[in-house]
């Protein structure tokens, strides 16, 4: 199948600059590790010369910090793909499960918010649709920070929750799903040519808080790219013009990634398989009943500390995924 004609490659020089920036950051972190090693060696020498057992705890603490820094640097070296250093745009859609799935979307959004905070990233909500009773039917947000996309791309796919539902009067265990779509925010110098005739643009009233203006005007924008069926929307900004600009940036990213796949038949891989938001398609399962366990079905990484995961402690899954995709790339 021929590649679509809406893309034009003009990012070679930008890729070189990104690589230089990434290498500089890695060298600075490596120098920091060397400094930690020298400090530990000094403490060990002092402990041996003075036979001071009180320094053992300090040495142990320093080693734990070094090991953590080393692991973070080792994982960061795996972030070498084209857009890894960019901001990330994440969309979560409720799947099978009704009210339960809307609550699950809000739980996942909270999990990613907590994770972003731990990573030093910022979150900006772009669009959301409230559930009929609780949570969200869908929510789109942007995670801003260096390597945000590189880390969060591991989350693309269907997430399954198994628990005793608080919305089930019979108190039965229930399974529900939510689909997570992750895309990079592209730089302005990445050129994607889009034919205006291929777009369907709708406006609607924003659903969130924001005062009288946001409730009384149709400032929110939804854009559908007819040839691919890709839909993006934004209601975060106060003006229709700003929302359209933001939505167009999201659309550009989606279409660019389609081109990079060089096969429109692979669009489900790019969009996080959002069309299979149900049984048999999950990448990760969160068991809260009858026992607690979170397991990633791609990497087999798992933990019994489900509460910590839902509070943003997902780096073990992120790191396992980055190792897994690099191994797969070597095998291919």
GUTI-936005 format. One record per residue (C-alpha): residue number from 1; residue in one letter; x, y negated, z negated. Coordinates in Angstrom, 3 decimals. Each point is the difference from the previous one (the first is absolute). Last residue first. Example, Ala and Ser with C-alpha at 12.3 -4.5 7.8 and 13.67 -1.06 7.14 Angstrom:
2
r resi:2 | resn:s | px:13.670 | py:1.060 | pz:-7.140
r resi:1 | resn:a | px:-1.370 | py:3.440 | pz:-0.660
END
This chain:
332
r resi:332 | resn:x | px:13.412 | py:8.655 | pz:-14.321
r resi:331 | resn:x | px:1.721 | py:1.550 | pz:-3.014
r resi:330 | resn:x | px:1.842 | py:-3.242 | pz:-0.728
r resi:329 | resn:x | px:-3.241 | py:-1.992 | pz:0.163
r resi:328 | resn:x | px:-1.702 | py:2.485 | pz:-2.330
r resi:327 | resn:x | px:2.754 | py:-0.444 | pz:-2.546
r resi:326 | resn:x | px:-0.365 | py:-3.787 | pz:0.195
r resi:325 | resn:x | px:-3.758 | py:0.359 | pz:-0.392
r resi:324 | resn:x | px:0.408 | py:2.137 | pz:-3.119
r resi:323 | resn:x | px:2.562 | py:-2.223 | pz:-1.721
r resi:322 | resn:x | px:-2.281 | py:-3.017 | pz:0.422
r resi:321 | resn:x | px:-2.973 | py:2.044 | pz:-1.211
r resi:320 | resn:x | px:1.778 | py:1.161 | pz:-3.156
r resi:319 | resn:x | px:0.946 | py:-3.591 | pz:-0.790
r resi:318 | resn:x | px:-3.572 | py:-1.268 | pz:0.368
r resi:317 | resn:x | px:-1.401 | py:2.894 | pz:-2.041
r resi:316 | resn:x | px:2.484 | py:-0.567 | pz:-2.857
r resi:315 | resn:x | px:-0.627 | py:-3.736 | pz:0.367
r resi:314 | resn:x | px:-3.693 | py:0.334 | pz:-0.830
r resi:313 | resn:x | px:-0.140 | py:-1.356 | pz:-3.566
r resi:312 | resn:x | px:-2.723 | py:-2.562 | pz:0.684
r resi:311 | resn:x | px:-2.439 | py:0.506 | pz:-2.870
r resi:310 | resn:x | px:-1.755 | py:2.785 | pz:1.899
r resi:309 | resn:x | px:3.330 | py:1.816 | pz:0.056
r resi:308 | resn:x | px:0.492 | py:-0.454 | pz:-3.756
r resi:307 | resn:x | px:-3.443 | py:1.460 | pz:-0.697
r resi:306 | resn:x | px:0.710 | py:2.963 | pz:2.278
r resi:305 | resn:x | px:2.998 | py:1.086 | pz:-2.081
r resi:304 | resn:x | px:-0.079 | py:3.625 | pz:1.146
r resi:303 | resn:x | px:2.316 | py:-0.772 | pz:2.894
r resi:302 | resn:x | px:0.383 | py:1.254 | pz:3.561
r resi:301 | resn:x | px:2.239 | py:-0.162 | pz:3.081
r resi:300 | resn:x | px:-1.075 | py:2.707 | pz:2.445
r resi:299 | resn:x | px:1.346 | py:-2.224 | pz:2.835
r resi:298 | resn:x | px:-3.000 | py:-0.053 | pz:2.325
r resi:297 | resn:x | px:-2.712 | py:1.135 | pz:-2.443
r resi:296 | resn:x | px:0.818 | py:-2.657 | pz:-2.597
r resi:295 | resn:x | px:-1.185 | py:1.181 | pz:-3.411
r resi:294 | resn:x | px:-1.424 | py:-1.902 | pz:-2.971
r resi:293 | resn:x | px:-0.902 | py:2.150 | pz:-2.988
r resi:292 | resn:x | px:-2.289 | py:-0.286 | pz:-2.998
r resi:291 | resn:x | px:-2.094 | py:3.008 | pz:-0.973
r resi:290 | resn:x | px:-3.690 | py:0.928 | pz:0.396
r resi:289 | resn:x | px:-0.295 | py:-2.766 | pz:1.206
r resi:288 | resn:x | px:2.154 | py:-3.060 | pz:0.789
r resi:287 | resn:x | px:1.532 | py:1.486 | pz:3.148
r resi:286 | resn:x | px:1.382 | py:-2.625 | pz:2.414
r resi:285 | resn:x | px:0.572 | py:1.582 | pz:3.417
r resi:284 | resn:x | px:2.381 | py:-1.288 | pz:2.663
r resi:283 | resn:x | px:0.202 | py:0.163 | pz:3.801
r resi:282 | resn:x | px:-3.682 | py:0.807 | pz:0.404
r resi:281 | resn:x | px:-1.443 | py:1.228 | pz:3.312
r resi:280 | resn:x | px:-1.774 | py:3.191 | pz:-1.020
r resi:279 | resn:x | px:-3.186 | py:-1.595 | pz:-1.288
r resi:278 | resn:x | px:-0.631 | py:-3.683 | pz:0.621
r resi:277 | resn:x | px:1.136 | py:-3.199 | pz:1.689
r resi:276 | resn:x | px:0.780 | py:1.481 | pz:3.395
r resi:275 | resn:x | px:-0.559 | py:-3.162 | pz:2.074
r resi:274 | resn:x | px:2.437 | py:-1.957 | pz:-2.170
r resi:273 | resn:x | px:2.881 | py:2.125 | pz:1.213
r resi:272 | resn:x | px:2.506 | py:-2.521 | pz:-1.410
r resi:271 | resn:x | px:-0.314 | py:-2.487 | pz:2.845
r resi:270 | resn:x | px:3.265 | py:0.894 | pz:1.711
r resi:269 | resn:x | px:-0.480 | py:3.759 | pz:-0.063
r resi:268 | resn:x | px:-3.590 | py:-0.381 | pz:1.234
r resi:267 | resn:x | px:1.271 | py:-2.130 | pz:2.908
r resi:266 | resn:x | px:2.048 | py:2.918 | pz:1.296
r resi:265 | resn:x | px:-2.071 | py:0.451 | pz:3.164
r resi:264 | resn:x | px:1.017 | py:-3.552 | pz:0.886
r resi:263 | resn:x | px:3.493 | py:1.265 | pz:0.800
r resi:262 | resn:x | px:3.111 | py:-2.125 | pz:-0.019
r resi:261 | resn:x | px:0.192 | py:0.186 | pz:-3.828
r resi:260 | resn:x | px:1.659 | py:-3.406 | pz:0.163
r resi:259 | resn:x | px:-2.919 | py:-1.231 | pz:2.056
r resi:258 | resn:x | px:-2.468 | py:1.020 | pz:-2.693
r resi:257 | resn:x | px:2.211 | py:-1.744 | pz:-2.551
r resi:256 | resn:x | px:-0.201 | py:-3.217 | pz:1.993
r resi:255 | resn:x | px:-3.773 | py:0.303 | pz:0.235
r resi:254 | resn:x | px:-0.364 | py:0.339 | pz:-3.767
r resi:253 | resn:x | px:2.405 | py:-2.846 | pz:-0.730
r resi:252 | resn:x | px:-1.700 | py:-2.326 | pz:2.481
r resi:251 | resn:x | px:-3.371 | py:0.771 | pz:-1.543
r resi:250 | resn:x | px:1.296 | py:-0.950 | pz:-3.433
r resi:249 | resn:x | px:1.431 | py:-3.246 | pz:1.362
r resi:248 | resn:x | px:-3.296 | py:-0.687 | pz:1.771
r resi:247 | resn:x | px:-1.859 | py:0.464 | pz:-3.288
r resi:246 | resn:x | px:2.256 | py:-2.572 | pz:-1.685
r resi:245 | resn:x | px:-0.537 | py:-2.545 | pz:2.771
r resi:244 | resn:x | px:-3.755 | py:0.646 | pz:-0.028
r resi:243 | resn:x | px:-0.138 | py:-0.514 | pz:-3.764
r resi:242 | resn:x | px:1.861 | py:-3.286 | pz:0.348
r resi:241 | resn:x | px:-2.402 | py:-1.239 | pz:2.695
r resi:240 | resn:x | px:-3.083 | py:1.078 | pz:-1.964
r resi:239 | resn:x | px:1.143 | py:-2.115 | pz:-2.934
r resi:238 | resn:x | px:0.209 | py:0.905 | pz:-3.680
r resi:237 | resn:x | px:2.500 | py:2.839 | pz:0.429
r resi:236 | resn:x | px:-0.535 | py:3.471 | pz:-1.444
r resi:235 | resn:x | px:-2.795 | py:1.081 | pz:2.297
r resi:234 | resn:x | px:1.959 | py:2.176 | pz:2.438
r resi:233 | resn:x | px:-0.926 | py:2.737 | pz:2.443
r resi:232 | resn:x | px:1.608 | py:2.596 | pz:2.230
r resi:231 | resn:x | px:-1.543 | py:2.595 | pz:2.308
r resi:230 | resn:x | px:1.918 | py:2.255 | pz:2.434
r resi:229 | resn:x | px:-2.312 | py:1.570 | pz:2.580
r resi:228 | resn:x | px:2.909 | py:0.457 | pz:2.424
r resi:227 | resn:x | px:-1.280 | py:-1.703 | pz:3.174
r resi:226 | resn:x | px:-2.553 | py:-2.135 | pz:-1.912
r resi:225 | resn:x | px:2.287 | py:-1.744 | pz:-2.489
r resi:224 | resn:x | px:-2.504 | py:-0.971 | pz:-2.693
r resi:223 | resn:x | px:0.523 | py:-3.165 | pz:-2.026
r resi:222 | resn:x | px:-1.889 | py:-0.819 | pz:-3.223
r resi:221 | resn:x | px:0.183 | py:-3.509 | pz:-1.427
r resi:220 | resn:x | px:-1.156 | py:-1.509 | pz:-3.304
r resi:219 | resn:x | px:-0.877 | py:-3.720 | pz:0.027
r resi:218 | resn:x | px:-3.734 | py:0.361 | pz:0.562
r resi:217 | resn:x | px:-0.887 | py:-2.900 | pz:-2.284
r resi:216 | resn:x | px:-2.160 | py:-0.158 | pz:-3.122
r resi:215 | resn:x | px:1.806 | py:2.340 | pz:-2.404
r resi:214 | resn:x | px:3.575 | py:-1.125 | pz:0.741
r resi:213 | resn:x | px:-0.971 | py:-3.644 | pz:-0.224
r resi:212 | resn:x | px:-1.998 | py:0.310 | pz:-3.224
r resi:211 | resn:x | px:2.844 | py:1.356 | pz:-2.083
r resi:210 | resn:x | px:2.604 | py:2.625 | pz:0.720
r resi:209 | resn:x | px:-1.222 | py:3.328 | pz:-1.278
r resi:208 | resn:x | px:-0.314 | py:2.868 | pz:2.405
r resi:207 | resn:x | px:-2.292 | py:1.155 | pz:2.759
r resi:206 | resn:x | px:1.169 | py:-2.284 | pz:2.790
r resi:205 | resn:x | px:-2.796 | py:-0.909 | pz:2.382
r resi:204 | resn:x | px:0.329 | py:1.432 | pz:3.476
r resi:203 | resn:x | px:1.811 | py:-0.605 | pz:3.268
r resi:202 | resn:x | px:0.342 | py:2.430 | pz:2.882
r resi:201 | resn:x | px:2.706 | py:0.154 | pz:2.672
r resi:200 | resn:x | px:-0.090 | py:2.668 | pz:2.711
r resi:199 | resn:x | px:3.345 | py:0.113 | pz:1.767
r resi:198 | resn:x | px:1.074 | py:1.560 | pz:3.306
r resi:197 | resn:x | px:-0.940 | py:-3.132 | pz:1.948
r resi:196 | resn:x | px:2.562 | py:-1.918 | pz:-2.079
r resi:195 | resn:x | px:2.747 | py:2.168 | pz:1.496
r resi:194 | resn:x | px:2.668 | py:0.625 | pz:-2.626
r resi:193 | resn:x | px:3.740 | py:-0.397 | pz:0.587
r resi:192 | resn:x | px:2.003 | py:1.142 | pz:-2.998
r resi:191 | resn:x | px:3.217 | py:-1.932 | pz:-0.547
r resi:190 | resn:x | px:2.035 | py:0.560 | pz:-3.156
r resi:189 | resn:x | px:1.315 | py:-3.480 | pz:-0.747
r resi:188 | resn:x | px:-2.702 | py:-0.633 | pz:-2.596
r resi:187 | resn:x | px:1.256 | py:2.803 | pz:-2.229
r resi:186 | resn:x | px:-2.208 | py:3.042 | pz:-0.405
r resi:185 | resn:x | px:-1.839 | py:0.984 | pz:-3.169
r resi:184 | resn:x | px:0.427 | py:3.752 | pz:-0.273
r resi:183 | resn:x | px:-2.995 | py:2.368 | pz:-0.052
r resi:182 | resn:x | px:-1.360 | py:2.376 | pz:-2.644
r resi:181 | resn:x | px:-3.416 | py:1.694 | pz:0.154
r resi:180 | resn:x | px:-1.323 | py:1.734 | pz:-3.127
r resi:179 | resn:x | px:-3.054 | py:2.229 | pz:0.291
r resi:178 | resn:x | px:-2.123 | py:0.737 | pz:-3.080
r resi:177 | resn:x | px:-1.482 | py:3.311 | pz:-1.110
r resi:176 | resn:x | px:-2.248 | py:1.530 | pz:-2.643
r resi:175 | resn:x | px:-0.305 | py:3.229 | pz:-1.934
r resi:174 | resn:x | px:-2.401 | py:0.371 | pz:-2.924
r resi:173 | resn:x | px:-0.073 | py:1.962 | pz:-3.246
r resi:172 | resn:x | px:-3.466 | py:0.079 | pz:-1.456
r resi:171 | resn:x | px:-1.265 | py:-2.174 | pz:-2.816
r resi:170 | resn:x | px:-3.636 | py:0.461 | pz:0.996
r resi:169 | resn:x | px:-0.512 | py:-3.766 | pz:0.057
r resi:168 | resn:x | px:2.809 | py:-0.411 | pz:2.551
r resi:167 | resn:x | px:1.275 | py:-3.570 | pz:0.089
r resi:166 | resn:x | px:2.713 | py:0.552 | pz:-2.636
r resi:165 | resn:x | px:1.340 | py:2.743 | pz:2.311
r resi:164 | resn:x | px:1.897 | py:2.833 | pz:-1.622
r resi:163 | resn:x | px:3.080 | py:-0.076 | pz:2.220
r resi:162 | resn:x | px:1.557 | py:0.943 | pz:3.352
r resi:161 | resn:x | px:1.414 | py:-2.843 | pz:2.125
r resi:160 | resn:x | px:1.277 | py:0.412 | pz:3.571
r resi:159 | resn:x | px:2.241 | py:-2.459 | pz:1.868
r resi:158 | resn:x | px:-0.132 | py:-0.108 | pz:3.807
r resi:157 | resn:x | px:2.959 | py:-1.412 | pz:1.915
r resi:156 | resn:x | px:2.637 | py:-2.729 | pz:-0.101
r resi:155 | resn:x | px:1.580 | py:-0.200 | pz:-3.461
r resi:154 | resn:x | px:3.581 | py:0.708 | pz:1.102
r resi:153 | resn:x | px:-0.078 | py:-3.216 | pz:2.027
r resi:152 | resn:x | px:0.163 | py:-1.835 | pz:-3.354
r resi:151 | resn:x | px:3.774 | py:0.151 | pz:-0.431
r resi:150 | resn:x | px:1.112 | py:-1.128 | pz:3.428
r resi:149 | resn:x | px:-2.902 | py:-2.448 | pz:0.243
r resi:148 | resn:x | px:1.030 | py:-1.864 | pz:-3.152
r resi:147 | resn:x | px:3.693 | py:0.064 | pz:0.992
r resi:146 | resn:x | px:0.458 | py:-3.639 | pz:-1.139
r resi:145 | resn:x | px:-3.220 | py:-1.323 | pz:-1.533
r resi:144 | resn:x | px:-3.632 | py:-0.801 | pz:0.734
r resi:143 | resn:x | px:-2.717 | py:2.621 | pz:-0.359
r resi:142 | resn:x | px:-3.035 | py:-0.942 | pz:2.087
r resi:141 | resn:x | px:-3.562 | py:1.005 | pz:-0.794
r resi:140 | resn:x | px:-2.979 | py:1.602 | pz:1.700
r resi:139 | resn:x | px:-2.920 | py:1.418 | pz:-1.986
r resi:138 | resn:x | px:-2.778 | py:2.375 | pz:0.945
r resi:137 | resn:x | px:-3.223 | py:1.384 | pz:-1.451
r resi:136 | resn:x | px:1.166 | py:-1.577 | pz:-3.217
r resi:135 | resn:x | px:-0.603 | py:0.631 | pz:-3.683
r resi:134 | resn:x | px:-3.394 | py:0.337 | pz:-1.633
r resi:133 | resn:x | px:-3.710 | py:0.098 | pz:0.867
r resi:132 | resn:x | px:-0.468 | py:-0.659 | pz:3.728
r resi:131 | resn:x | px:3.735 | py:-0.172 | pz:0.555
r resi:130 | resn:x | px:1.544 | py:-3.379 | pz:0.742
r resi:129 | resn:x | px:1.587 | py:-0.705 | pz:3.370
r resi:128 | resn:x | px:3.498 | py:-1.416 | pz:-0.023
r resi:127 | resn:x | px:2.357 | py:-2.229 | pz:1.981
r resi:126 | resn:x | px:3.460 | py:-1.543 | pz:-0.194
r resi:125 | resn:x | px:1.045 | py:0.604 | pz:-3.621
r resi:124 | resn:x | px:3.567 | py:-1.259 | pz:-0.578
r resi:123 | resn:x | px:2.399 | py:2.068 | pz:-2.087
r resi:122 | resn:x | px:3.509 | py:-1.008 | pz:-1.111
r resi:121 | resn:x | px:2.955 | py:2.372 | pz:-0.369
r resi:120 | resn:x | px:2.348 | py:0.361 | pz:-2.988
r resi:119 | resn:x | px:-0.001 | py:3.789 | pz:0.213
r resi:118 | resn:x | px:-1.885 | py:0.397 | pz:-3.300
r resi:117 | resn:x | px:-2.581 | py:-2.555 | pz:1.190
r resi:116 | resn:x | px:-0.411 | py:1.858 | pz:3.286
r resi:115 | resn:x | px:-0.617 | py:3.240 | pz:-1.903
r resi:114 | resn:x | px:-2.666 | py:-1.606 | pz:-2.186
r resi:113 | resn:x | px:-1.751 | py:-1.419 | pz:3.074
r resi:112 | resn:x | px:0.327 | py:3.344 | pz:1.773
r resi:111 | resn:x | px:-1.695 | py:1.820 | pz:-2.875
r resi:110 | resn:x | px:-2.718 | py:-2.676 | pz:-0.302
r resi:109 | resn:x | px:-0.787 | py:0.376 | pz:3.705
r resi:108 | resn:x | px:-0.100 | py:3.762 | pz:-0.454
r resi:107 | resn:x | px:-2.459 | py:-0.299 | pz:-2.887
r resi:106 | resn:x | px:-2.160 | py:-2.437 | pz:2.001
r resi:105 | resn:x | px:-0.136 | py:2.462 | pz:2.890
r resi:104 | resn:x | px:-0.910 | py:2.803 | pz:-2.423
r resi:103 | resn:x | px:-2.926 | py:-2.062 | pz:-1.279
r resi:102 | resn:x | px:-1.281 | py:-0.284 | pz:3.554
r resi:101 | resn:x | px:0.502 | py:3.763 | pz:0.385
r resi:100 | resn:x | px:-2.139 | py:0.731 | pz:-3.064
r resi:99 | resn:x | px:-2.778 | py:-2.247 | pz:1.238
r resi:98 | resn:x | px:-0.260 | py:2.068 | pz:3.175
r resi:97 | resn:x | px:2.294 | py:3.054 | pz:0.027
r resi:96 | resn:x | px:1.446 | py:0.481 | pz:3.475
r resi:95 | resn:x | px:2.301 | py:-2.821 | pz:1.003
r resi:94 | resn:x | px:0.643 | py:-3.478 | pz:-1.364
r resi:93 | resn:x | px:2.472 | py:-2.044 | pz:2.035
r resi:92 | resn:x | px:3.337 | py:-1.408 | pz:-1.188
r resi:91 | resn:x | px:1.932 | py:-2.451 | pz:2.208
r resi:90 | resn:x | px:3.631 | py:-0.869 | pz:-0.609
r resi:89 | resn:x | px:2.053 | py:-2.721 | pz:1.691
r resi:88 | resn:x | px:3.712 | py:0.263 | pz:-0.759
r resi:87 | resn:x | px:2.712 | py:-2.656 | pz:-0.078
r resi:86 | resn:x | px:3.085 | py:0.776 | pz:2.059
r resi:85 | resn:x | px:3.246 | py:1.774 | pz:-0.961
r resi:84 | resn:x | px:-1.119 | py:3.339 | pz:1.420
r resi:83 | resn:x | px:-0.933 | py:-1.443 | pz:3.391
r resi:82 | resn:x | px:2.537 | py:1.677 | pz:2.290
r resi:81 | resn:x | px:0.882 | py:3.026 | pz:-2.099
r resi:80 | resn:x | px:3.014 | py:-0.067 | pz:-2.299
r resi:79 | resn:x | px:-1.535 | py:0.494 | pz:-3.415
r resi:78 | resn:x | px:1.893 | py:3.168 | pz:-0.961
r resi:77 | resn:x | px:2.785 | py:-2.129 | pz:-1.494
r resi:76 | resn:x | px:-2.581 | py:-1.302 | pz:-2.482
r resi:75 | resn:x | px:-0.359 | py:3.520 | pz:-1.403
r resi:74 | resn:x | px:3.688 | py:0.155 | pz:-0.885
r resi:73 | resn:x | px:-0.112 | py:-3.509 | pz:-1.402
r resi:72 | resn:x | px:-2.938 | py:0.833 | pz:-2.263
r resi:71 | resn:x | px:1.686 | py:3.233 | pz:-1.092
r resi:70 | resn:x | px:3.195 | py:-1.856 | pz:-0.865
r resi:69 | resn:x | px:-1.848 | py:-2.666 | pz:-1.977
r resi:68 | resn:x | px:-1.832 | py:2.665 | pz:-2.031
r resi:67 | resn:x | px:3.208 | py:1.958 | pz:-0.586
r resi:66 | resn:x | px:1.781 | py:-3.169 | pz:-1.081
r resi:65 | resn:x | px:-2.760 | py:-0.905 | pz:-2.460
r resi:64 | resn:x | px:0.104 | py:3.512 | pz:-1.484
r resi:63 | resn:x | px:3.787 | py:-0.246 | pz:-0.209
r resi:62 | resn:x | px:-0.199 | py:-3.301 | pz:-1.870
r resi:61 | resn:x | px:-2.475 | py:1.483 | pz:-2.472
r resi:60 | resn:x | px:2.277 | py:2.982 | pz:-0.594
r resi:59 | resn:x | px:2.993 | py:-2.283 | pz:-0.486
r resi:58 | resn:x | px:-1.945 | py:-2.121 | pz:-2.500
r resi:57 | resn:x | px:-1.139 | py:3.106 | pz:-1.881
r resi:56 | resn:x | px:3.571 | py:1.317 | pz:-0.128
r resi:55 | resn:x | px:1.411 | py:-3.309 | pz:-1.238
r resi:54 | resn:x | px:-0.932 | py:0.755 | pz:-3.612
r resi:53 | resn:x | px:2.295 | py:3.033 | pz:0.124
r resi:52 | resn:x | px:3.061 | py:-2.246 | pz:-0.240
r resi:51 | resn:x | px:3.205 | py:2.026 | pz:0.184
r resi:50 | resn:x | px:1.777 | py:-3.334 | pz:0.469
r resi:49 | resn:x | px:2.025 | py:1.032 | pz:3.039
r resi:48 | resn:x | px:-2.630 | py:2.419 | pz:1.326
r resi:47 | resn:x | px:-2.968 | py:-2.344 | pz:-0.437
r resi:46 | resn:x | px:1.926 | py:-2.935 | pz:1.467
r resi:45 | resn:x | px:1.034 | py:2.075 | pz:3.036
r resi:44 | resn:x | px:-3.609 | py:1.118 | pz:0.522
r resi:43 | resn:x | px:-1.262 | py:-3.593 | pz:-0.223
r resi:42 | resn:x | px:2.547 | py:-1.171 | pz:2.574
r resi:41 | resn:x | px:-0.899 | py:2.837 | pz:2.369
r resi:40 | resn:x | px:-3.685 | py:-0.899 | pz:-0.340
r resi:39 | resn:x | px:0.691 | py:-3.644 | pz:0.909
r resi:38 | resn:x | px:2.068 | py:1.063 | pz:3.032
r resi:37 | resn:x | px:-2.818 | py:2.272 | pz:1.195
r resi:36 | resn:x | px:-2.568 | py:-2.803 | pz:-0.370
r resi:35 | resn:x | px:2.198 | py:-2.357 | pz:2.026
r resi:34 | resn:x | px:0.349 | py:2.562 | pz:2.767
r resi:33 | resn:x | px:-3.777 | py:0.340 | pz:0.070
r resi:32 | resn:x | px:-0.373 | py:-3.769 | pz:0.410
r resi:31 | resn:x | px:2.447 | py:0.069 | pz:2.896
r resi:30 | resn:x | px:-2.217 | py:2.639 | pz:1.629
r resi:29 | resn:x | px:-3.033 | py:-2.269 | pz:-0.464
r resi:28 | resn:x | px:1.798 | py:-2.877 | pz:1.708
r resi:27 | resn:x | px:1.108 | py:2.291 | pz:2.843
r resi:26 | resn:x | px:-3.580 | py:1.220 | pz:0.504
r resi:25 | resn:x | px:-1.345 | py:-3.570 | pz:0.185
r resi:24 | resn:x | px:2.622 | py:-0.946 | pz:2.597
r resi:23 | resn:x | px:-0.848 | py:3.107 | pz:2.046
r resi:22 | resn:x | px:-3.698 | py:-0.922 | pz:-0.026
r resi:21 | resn:x | px:0.679 | py:-3.549 | pz:1.147
r resi:20 | resn:x | px:2.245 | py:1.253 | pz:2.804
r resi:19 | resn:x | px:-2.656 | py:2.509 | pz:1.076
r resi:18 | resn:x | px:-2.691 | py:-2.660 | pz:0.013
r resi:17 | resn:x | px:2.190 | py:-2.277 | pz:2.117
r resi:16 | resn:x | px:0.596 | py:2.791 | pz:2.519
r resi:15 | resn:x | px:-3.732 | py:0.799 | pz:0.175
r resi:14 | resn:x | px:-0.756 | py:-3.670 | pz:0.673
r resi:13 | resn:x | px:2.437 | py:0.000 | pz:2.921
r resi:12 | resn:x | px:-1.773 | py:2.981 | pz:1.569
r resi:11 | resn:x | px:-3.532 | py:-1.312 | pz:-0.679
r resi:10 | resn:x | px:-1.345 | py:-1.041 | pz:3.394
r resi:9 | resn:x | px:-1.755 | py:3.112 | pz:1.220
r resi:8 | resn:x | px:-3.325 | py:-0.868 | pz:1.636
r resi:7 | resn:x | px:-3.215 | py:1.742 | pz:-0.952
r resi:6 | resn:x | px:-3.520 | py:-0.370 | pz:1.389
r resi:5 | resn:x | px:0.606 | py:2.251 | pz:3.019
r resi:4 | resn:x | px:-0.896 | py:3.309 | pz:-1.599
r resi:3 | resn:x | px:2.510 | py:2.844 | pz:0.462
r resi:2 | resn:x | px:-0.716 | py:2.510 | pz:2.737
r resi:1 | resn:x | px:-1.332 | py:3.409 | pz:-0.912
END
